[in-house]
């Protein structure tokens, strides 16, 4: 298991050239506010210098961080390092778009100390990329991977998407096989999820996009897990696979293990000592608040013991480490629930932990309901 002694730091870059029709992460398509966002983010760091003594993961996501001009990237990282302390072995991840990758850009990331890349490939099929309104082609994705590998990035992760309308299992297998051929250290495989209010959400409401049936969802998921494990990948979280223990995403595991983390930027979330808070989901409002010396926090909550209990189950059953058996001690009815889940092949008990099977991963989000009082 991974040590979660130190918190993680996330910085949200809320800019994209174009907005993907399935995405509900906060971003804007105009880059004119980059200077205002950068100044506000630098000022926001000052609010937390004394609350988070040492980070061992830094994740710059978005949005599209690879859009930022070099001077702004350097300014951002310099500010973070000047105001926060980081361990010597900090995992430093940046999300990249394939069509932003050039030898010069790659050199900048190396020079900044980035040691882990998350590349938003989604598909190696141009028809699927056009449907998703991605701004890169399959050929650009291949060239980006070759460039990153050639530059010596020892930890390169790919994001892939399945469950697209009309996509067959054979299409998906070809995508997985092509991805594995590049020997990435990490793969994130997500089912297309259509959110209300997005362009795809509106099309689905009109019946123009049909969601997968539960049977199809299960088939894609089980196929993905089996193929990647056969290729030597560890299925360590519902959607994530790593080539060996050293390639698990340290930062994202903090979320699943309820470790502390700080989020900077509009819409970013933070968690510390049982309290969670989140920033304004509006770039202009965020920048105005920080520049005026106000907190950009839009809301917060302090978890009750019952919420902690249920969240521990929810998040734990999304990972291969599962949940410590002690969590269930002295809770009425849990022994019977666990017995039924074991009989159904959803969980196993090993090493003092209740761990999900692949079948358990499929229903992980619904399991807390079985343990609520």
Protein Blocks (a to p, Z undefined) as FASTA:
>chain_A
ZZfkbccdddddfbdfbdcfkbccdcdfbfklmmmmmmmmmmmmmmmmmmmmbacbdcdd
edjfklpcfklmmmmmmmmmmmpccdfklccdddddfklpcfklmmmmmmnopabdcddf
kpacfklmmmnopabdfklmmmmmmmmmmnopabdcddddehiehiafklmmmmmmmmmm
nopabdcdddddddehiaklmmmmnopaccddfklmmmmmmmmmmmmmmnopacfbfkbc
cedjklccfklmmmmnopacddedehiacdeehiacdddfbfklmmmmmmnopafbfbdc
dddfklmmmmmmmmmmmpmnlpafklmgoighklmmmmmmmmnomacceehiacddfklm
mmmmmmmmmmpZZ
